[in-house]
């Protein structure tokens, strides 16, 4: 049985996110939304969260029309996250 590794977040330009430090995501995993490729884990807070020694990954992708979505798992080589319309989006999203 082939094991799958969690796809990592290469960079995130949404610096106001509590999990963002130096344009890197430091939460264990994000969920990418179902109506648009939004990072549903995004949160703002007065203090930073996450763990400095962790590089965030994609825990679930609910974008059924994304070419990288395979059974709700992301199979891109890595993703980029940036701000779009007031929220954080997966820039790696591509329509099938």
N, C-alpha and C positions, 0 to 999 in steps of 0.2 A: 504494500500500500504506500503510495506517495504521500509524503507529508508536505504541507504548505506552510511557508513562512509568512508572517504578517508583513504586508507591504508598508514600507516606511514613508514618513512625510519628509521629503527632501528639504523643503523650506516653507515657512509661513510668514507672509508679510503683514498679517493682522496683529500688529504689536500690542494692541490694547487687550488682547485675549489674556486671561489669567494664566494660561498654560504656555504662553509665548515668552521666550527669553532669547534675545539676540537673533530674532527671526527663525527660531527653532521651536518646535512643539515638544513639550515635555510631559504629556499625559501618556498613559499606557496605550490607549486606543481611542480613535474617534469613530463616529458613525456619520456616514454621508447620507443625506436626506433622500426622500422619495419623490418629492414634487420638483425639486431643483437640486443640483449637486452641492447643497449647503452642508457645511460642517456643523452638525447638530450638537457637537460637544463644546462649541465656542461659548465662553462665558467671560464677562468682565467682572472684576472684583478689585477692591482696594489693595489687596495683597496678592502676590503671585502664588500659583499652585503648581502641582506637578512635582517631578523629581528631576534634578539636574542631570543625573546619569542615565536618564531614559530618553530615547528618541521616539517620538510618537509614531504610531502606526494606524492603519485602517482596520478597525475591528469588524465593521460591517458596511456594505454598500447596498443601499436600497434603491439605487438608480437602475431599474431593470433595462433601460434603453442605452446604458453605457457599454461601449465595446469591451471594457475591461472587467465588467461584472460577470462572474462565473458562479452561479448558485449563491448569490448575495456576498461573495467574497471578491475583493479587488485583486486582479492579477497583473496590474501595471508594474513596471520595474520600480516605481516610486511615484509619489504625487507631490504637487505643488498646491499650496493654499494661498488665496489672496482675497481681498475685500471686493465684494460685488453687490451693488444695490443695498448697502448698509449691513451686509452680513458676510461671513466667511464662506467661500466657495472652493470646491476642488477644481483647480484649473486644468487638471489632467483629463477631466471628463470629456469623452468624445461619443457622439451618437453612433450607434451600431450601423 
